[in-house]
Amino acid sequence: MRKGITIIEIVVAIALAAVIFGLGVAALNPGGQLASARNSQRTAHVNALVNAIRANITDNRTGAFLCAGTGDIPTSSKKMAVGQGNYDIAPCLVPVYLFAMPFDPSATNARYASNADYDTGYFVIKNASTGQVTVSAPSAELGKTISVIR
């Protein structure tokens, strides 16, 4: 009688290891964890942008956001980016209120190279009657809505 491991035993061990690995990956859900981390980053960015806008309003003591060239915060939702149809806010915030413009971690074309070359992927709007400013992250994942109003 020979002693040793048979091929059947090896196949069963490999199949069992594969099942355990598959269950572990499903339980950890790395895709969901990464999406959740990106949402946390978006929340921090949106808060930083709203805080910088409010600091500008407070510093100017006028109750309005002062920005040479672009004027007050728009009353219709606009993307904070350079280019036609966007709201070019970076020169009003960087470097006085922000070190650099935050940008969405996964939105298409989102970047910050300079105040003349950026696309945050975030949107801003001012409520004309209350003066409240809303910054939102439309690329939020996992069905979340990320928006801050102040």
C-alpha positions as CSV (number, residue, x, y, z in Angstrom):
1,M,0.0,0.0,0.0
2,R,1.4,3.4,-1.1
3,K,1.1,6.4,1.1
4,G,0.7,9.9,-0.5
5,I,-1.7,12.4,-1.9
6,T,-3.9,11.4,-4.8
7,I,-4.9,13.7,-7.6
8,I,-8.5,13.6,-6.4
9,E,-7.4,15.0,-3.0
10,I,-5.5,17.8,-4.7
11,V,-8.4,18.7,-6.9
12,V,-10.8,18.7,-3.9
13,A,-8.4,20.9,-1.9
14,I,-8.0,23.4,-4.8
15,A,-11.8,23.6,-5.3
16,L,-12.3,24.1,-1.6
17,A,-9.7,26.9,-1.6
18,A,-11.3,28.6,-4.6
19,V,-14.8,28.5,-2.9
20,I,-13.4,30.0,0.3
21,F,-11.5,32.7,-1.7
22,G,-14.7,33.5,-3.7
23,L,-16.7,33.9,-0.5
24,G,-14.0,36.1,1.0
25,V,-13.9,38.4,-2.0
26,A,-17.7,38.7,-2.1
27,A,-17.9,39.5,1.6
28,L,-15.2,42.2,1.4
29,N,-16.7,43.7,-1.8
30,P,-13.6,45.7,-2.9
31,G,-15.5,47.5,-5.6
32,G,-18.0,48.8,-3.1
33,Q,-15.3,49.7,-0.6
34,L,-13.5,51.8,-3.3
35,A,-16.7,53.5,-4.3
36,S,-17.4,54.3,-0.7
37,A,-13.9,55.8,-0.3
38,R,-14.5,57.9,-3.4
39,N,-17.8,59.1,-2.0
40,S,-16.0,60.1,1.2
41,Q,-13.5,62.1,-0.8
42,R,-16.3,63.8,-2.7
43,T,-18.0,64.8,0.6
44,A,-14.8,66.3,1.9
45,H,-14.3,68.2,-1.4
46,V,-17.9,69.6,-1.5
47,N,-17.5,70.7,2.1
48,A,-14.2,72.4,1.3
49,L,-15.7,74.2,-1.6
50,V,-18.8,75.5,0.3
51,N,-16.6,76.6,3.2
52,A,-14.3,78.5,0.8
53,I,-17.3,80.2,-0.9
54,R,-18.8,81.2,2.5
55,A,-15.4,82.5,3.6
56,N,-15.3,84.7,0.5
57,I,-18.8,86.0,1.3
58,T,-17.8,86.7,4.9
59,D,-14.5,88.4,4.0
60,N,-16.2,90.7,1.6
61,R,-18.9,91.8,4.1
62,T,-21.4,92.4,1.3
63,G,-23.5,89.2,1.6
64,A,-22.5,88.4,-2.0
65,F,-19.7,86.3,-3.4
66,L,-17.2,88.6,-5.0
67,C,-15.4,87.3,-8.0
68,A,-13.9,89.5,-10.7
69,G,-14.9,88.4,-14.1
70,T,-17.5,85.8,-13.2
71,G,-19.7,87.7,-10.7
72,D,-21.9,86.2,-8.1
73,I,-22.7,82.5,-7.7
74,P,-25.2,81.6,-10.5
75,T,-28.9,81.0,-9.6
76,S,-29.0,78.0,-12.1
77,S,-26.8,75.0,-11.5
78,K,-23.4,75.3,-13.2
79,K,-20.3,73.1,-13.3
80,M,-17.3,74.7,-11.6
81,A,-14.9,74.6,-14.5
82,V,-13.2,76.6,-17.2
83,G,-15.1,77.0,-20.5
84,Q,-18.3,78.1,-22.0
85,G,-21.4,77.4,-20.0
86,N,-19.4,76.7,-16.8
87,Y,-18.8,78.8,-13.7
88,D,-15.1,79.7,-13.5
89,I,-14.6,80.0,-9.8
90,A,-11.0,78.9,-9.3
91,P,-9.4,82.3,-9.6
92,C,-11.7,83.5,-6.8
93,L,-10.8,80.7,-4.4
94,V,-7.2,79.7,-5.1
95,P,-4.8,80.4,-3.4
96,V,-6.6,82.6,-0.8
97,Y,-9.3,80.1,0.4
98,L,-8.0,76.8,-1.1
99,F,-4.5,75.5,-1.9
100,A,-5.9,73.9,-5.1
101,M,-9.3,73.2,-6.5
102,P,-10.6,69.8,-5.4
103,F,-12.0,67.7,-8.2
104,D,-14.1,64.5,-8.5
105,P,-12.0,61.4,-8.2
106,S,-13.8,59.6,-11.1
107,A,-15.7,62.1,-13.1
108,T,-14.8,62.3,-16.8
109,N,-12.2,65.0,-17.5
110,A,-12.1,66.1,-13.8
111,R,-8.7,67.7,-13.1
112,Y,-6.9,70.6,-11.7
113,A,-3.8,71.7,-13.5
114,S,-4.1,75.5,-12.8
115,N,-6.7,78.2,-12.4
116,A,-6.8,78.3,-16.2
117,D,-7.1,74.6,-16.7
118,Y,-9.5,72.7,-14.5
119,D,-12.8,70.9,-14.3
120,T,-14.0,70.0,-10.8
121,G,-16.9,67.8,-11.8
122,Y,-18.9,69.5,-9.0
123,F,-21.8,71.9,-9.5
124,V,-22.8,75.1,-7.7
125,I,-26.0,77.0,-7.4
126,K,-27.3,79.9,-5.2
127,N,-30.9,80.1,-4.1
128,A,-31.9,83.6,-5.2
129,S,-34.4,84.1,-2.3
130,T,-32.4,82.7,0.6
131,G,-28.9,83.3,-0.5
132,Q,-27.9,79.7,0.4
133,V,-25.2,78.1,-1.7
134,T,-25.4,74.5,-2.7
135,V,-22.4,72.5,-4.0
136,S,-23.2,69.0,-5.3
137,A,-21.3,66.0,-6.6
138,P,-23.4,64.4,-9.4
139,S,-20.9,61.5,-10.0
140,A,-21.6,60.1,-6.5
141,E,-21.7,56.3,-6.5
142,L,-23.7,53.6,-4.7
143,G,-26.9,55.5,-5.2
144,K,-25.8,58.3,-2.8
145,T,-26.6,62.0,-3.2
146,I,-23.7,64.2,-2.1
147,S,-24.8,67.8,-1.7
148,V,-24.0,70.5,0.9
149,I,-26.2,73.6,1.4
150,R,-25.0,76.6,3.5
